[in-house]
Amino acid sequence: MTDAERLARLQLIRTPHVGPVSWHQLMQRFGTGEAALAALPDLVLRGGVGKARVAHVDIAMREVDRVAAIGARHVFSDEADYSPLLRAVEGAPPVVIVRGDTAMLHRPCVAIVGARNASAAACRFARQLAADLAAAGVTVVSGLARGVDTAAHVGALGGSTAAVIASGIDAAFPPENAELQDRIGRDQLLIAEQPPGTEPLARNFPSRNRIIAGAAHGTVVIEAAPRSGSLITARRAGDYGREVMAVPGSPLDPRAQGCNLLIRDGATLIQSVEDVLEAVGPIDTRMLRQPVQSFTPVPASAANDIGADGRGAVIDLLGPTPVAIDEIVRQSGQPPASVQFILLELELAGRIERHAGAKVSRL
């Protein structure tokens, strides 16, 4: 990949209203970031907005320089260093910024997540479970938060661990984990989706959680409140067809309610590393060695020729409540490719928002 193409791809994902789904659709349609950038103004115009606010190339250049200065690098979703498991999930990040050894994501991976205000017993269990998994050749993936996440990373330091953070890769959060984060970046693997300089804002944590779930064969939850981020990670893992596991706790402890609910709803009960390895089962190495998928431009879809009535039929079905794209296809009577392309134009124009589960809503 040329430097110009890398800059164009980065410029594309940093452009307002271009999200992971629309980025991949643009790349699949046009084949290169440079071609997608050239087509963007016309697509935005078709979506109902007069002018596209394309991120300036200087923004991409400054980001590349800053990432290199801290010893990190960008990895795009069709490059060999990208996690093969993460590449397979809907809405995978088009690019991640990494510091460390990406080979760790090409081994069996298990995520361990849990409460930030975890009990001493939960932290001790997380530390030991991570150490046992690492000794078995498994990479432990977590989010470098206080409590269970920190314990899991510390336990796996003797083997391999990958930390996914919600901020830029140059920001340490929580502050007390700055030394641990730096050590993981030097000796293990640190991953960020957000550009350098991004603060750990609350809205970025669900995105981080999807990476944790997507990069692992299964997710273990150790203490979690019913509406915690750990349960969001577990739900994402289930949506991705990955194993969901939970450590039971006392019904008198609010921190155990989330895990107990997961087990009640079908998650595998975990008491030891043997339980985790049995639940995940033998890892098919083909899952870890998928061929890199390059982007090949496809012929123009029927969306280019769709009439005003057909386009209006799709738009009229959109509202503030998220609706499944399959339902829009069914009710509009338009070809799926046409509906997808119309939605892409509307998203680039800032007129719709995408949601988990292949749903969209009108803004």
N, C-alpha and C positions, 0 to 999 in steps of 0.2 A: 504494500500500500504506500503510495507516495505521500510526502509531507503535505502537499496541497489537498489531497483527498482526506487526510486525517483532520486537517483544519476545517474543511468543509463539513465533515460529519459532526465535528464538535460545535461548529457554528450553527448547524441545523438543530441540534438538541438544546442549545442555549437560546434558541429563538422563542419568543412568547407563543403560547398555545401549541407548541410542538411537544407532545408527551411521548412516552415510550411506545405506545401503540401506534400513534400517527407517524413517529420516526421510522418504525419498522415498515409500515405500509408505504411510506414514501420511498424507502430504500428498495423494497420489493418491486415497486412500480417503475422507478427510474434507474435503479442499478448502482448509482453512485451518489455520494453526497453532493458533488458539484452539480450534477444534473438535477437533483431534487431542489437545491437552492435556486437554480435558474427557473424552475417551474413554479416556485412558491408564490410569486406575485399574482400569477394568473389563477392559481387555485384559490387564493384568498379572495380575489375579485369575484370568482364564481360562488364563493361562500357568502357573499353579500357585504363585504367590506372593501372599501376603495383601495387601501394601501397596506401592504404587508410590512410589519415591523421586524425585519430580519436582523438578527444579532450581527453586529459588525465584526469583521474578521479580526480586528485588533483585540476584541474581547477573547476570542479563541487563542490568539497568539500569546496574550498576557497569561492566560491560564496555563498553557503548555509550558511557558517559561517558569512560572511559579511552581508548578508540579515538579518539574525537573530539578529546581533549586532545592527542594526538600527531599530529594532522593526517591521520588515516586514516579509513576507513569500511568498513562491512559491505556486501557485495554477495551477494545470494541467487541461487540457480541459475536462477531464472526471470526475472531482471532483465536488462535490455538490456546492461548493462556486463559481464556475466559472459561468460567465454570461450565462444564457440559450439562450439569443438572439445572443450573440457573437458566441457561440458554433455552431450555425446553419449556419454560413456564410462560403463561400469558403475561404480557406487560413487563418482561425482563428488561433491566436497564440497558439502554443502547450502548452505554459506556460506563465503566467503573474506573476509579482511580485507586491504584494498588501500590502498596509498599511492602516488599518482602517476597516470599517464595510462593508463586501461584501454583506450583506443582501440588501443594497441599489440597487444592480443590479437585485434583484428579485422583484422589484416593477416596475410600469410603468416608462419608461425612455424616456426623450426627450433631444436631443442634441441641444445646441445653440452655433453657431460659427459665426465668422465674422472678419472684418478687424482689424489688429493690430493698424493702425493709424486711428481708428474710430473717428467719430465726437462725440461731447459731447451729442448730442441728441440721437445718436445710443447707446452709453453707458448707458444713462439713461433709454432708452427703454429696453435694454437687462437686466438691473438690475431689473426693475419692472416686466418684463415678467418672469424672473427666480423666483422672489419672489412669484408671483401669482401661478406659476406651483408648486413650493415647497409647498405652502399652500394647493394646491389641492391633495397633496400626490404623486406628480411626482418627480422622481430623475432627476436633471439637469446634463447632461454630457457635458463636454467641455474640451479644451486643455490647459488651464492655460497660454495662451499667453497674450500678452498685448492687451489692447483695449476691444473688445466685450467679449472675453473669460473670462478675469478677472472680468468684470462687471457681467457676468452671475453667476460665482462662488460666488461672494460677495452677490449678490441678493438672492441666494438660501441657504446661510449659516444657516438661521433660520429653514430650513427643511432638505433636503438631496441633496448633490451634489457629483459627481464623477469627478475627474480630471485625464486625461490621458496625460502623458508626454512623450516626445521623447528621453529623456536622461535616464541614470540610476536613480533609485529611490533615490539615495543619492546626486543627483546634482540638484541645484535649477536654473531654467531658466524660464523667465528672472530673473536676480539677485534681482530686486526690489520686486519680488513675493515670496522671500524666506520665509518670515513670513506667508504669505497666504498658501503656499504649506505645510508648517509644520502644520498649523492649520487644513488644510483639511486632512492631514495624521493622525492627532490625533482624530479629531471629525467627519470626513466624510469618504471619500475613495480616496486614491491615487493609481494610476495604472501605471506600467511601463512594457514594453516588453523587453527592453534592459537590459543587466546585469549591476550590480553596477559598477560605474567608467566610464560609457559611457558618452561622451560629447554630447550635443544636436546638432548633425551634421545634415546638410540639408537633407541627404539621409534617415534619420530616420523619418522625419515628415510625408511623405505619409503613412508609416506603422502605425504611431500613428493615422492618420486620419481614416484609415479603422477600427480601434478599436472603435473610437468615433461613427462612423456611424453604426457599427455592434452591438454595445451594446444598441442602442436606437430604439424605435419604429418609430421615425421620427426625422428629422433634420431641425431646423430653421436657416436660414442664415440672418444675419443682417449686411448689408454693406459688399461688397466684390468686388474686382476688377475681370475682366473677366478671368484672369489666376491665381487666388489666390488659396491657399490651402483650403480655405473654400469651393470653388466650387468643388475641388477634393473630399472633404468630402460629399458634396451634391450628386455628381455623384455616389460615392460608395453607399450611402443610396438608391439611385434609383436602382442601380444594385442589391442590396440585397432585393428589393421589399418593402422597407420602405417608409414612407411618406416624401416627400420633400416639404419644406415650405420656403417662403422668404418674407421679409419685403420690400415693394416698397420704392423707393427714387427718388429724383429729377434727371432727365436726365442730368442736368448740373453738377452733382457731380460724378466724376469718381468712387468714392467708392460705388455708387449705381448701376453701370452698371451691375455687376454680378447678383445682386438680380433681377433687371428688366429683364435680359435675362432668368433667371430661370422661372420667372412668365410667360414670353412670351412662353416658351417651355413647360408649363403645371404645374409648381409648384403652390402650394396653396398660395394665397395672405394672409398675416397675418397682422392684426392690433391690436389684443388683445389676451389675454389668452383664451378667449372663442373660437376664431378662431382655435387656436392650438388644444384644446381639441376636438373640432368638427372634425377637419381634421384627428386626430389620431383615433378618435372613441373609443367605448368601448373596453377595453383591455381584450382579452381572457386570463384568468388566466392560461390556459393550456400552453400558450407560456412562462409563467414565472416559470412553475413547471414541465418542461420536465424531464423525468427520465434520470439519468446519464447514458451515453453510455460507457460501458466498452469495452475494445479492446479484441476481440476474434480472435485468429489466423485462417486464412482461408487456404484451401488446395492450394498447388502449382498451379499456373496458367499455361496456355499453353505456356507462355513466356519461360519457362524453356526448352521446346522442340522445339522452333521455329528454323527453319533452317537459314543458313547464308543468303540465298536469301531473306527471309522474314525480317530479321533484317536489311539487306542492303536496302530493299525497304523503311523501316521507316526512316532510317538515310538519305537516298537520298532526302527525301521530306523536310528535315530541311534546313533552310538557315538563314541569318542574319535578315530577316524580320519575325516578329512574325506570326505564323500560328495557327489556331484553332486545338486543338487535335482531335475534331470530323472530321475535314477535313483530317487529317493524317490517321485516321481510314478508312475513305471512300476511299481515293486514294490508300492506301497500300493494302487494301483487307485483312488485318489481324484482328483477333478478338480484340475488345476493351481492354480486360484484358491484352492481349499480348502487345499491343501498350503502355498501361499505364506502364507496368513493364519495357519495354525497355527504355522508357523515364525516369523512376526512376533510372535505372542503369546509363544512360547517365548523369543525373543531379548529381548523387553522384560522378561521375568521373569528374565533372566540365566541361562537354562538351556542355551543353545546359543551357538556362536561362528561367525561367517561368515568364509569364506576366499576368496582370489582364485579366479576361474574358476567362480563361482556354486556353491560348495561350503559345506557346513555340518558342524559336529561338535558332539557333546553334551558339556557341561561336567560 
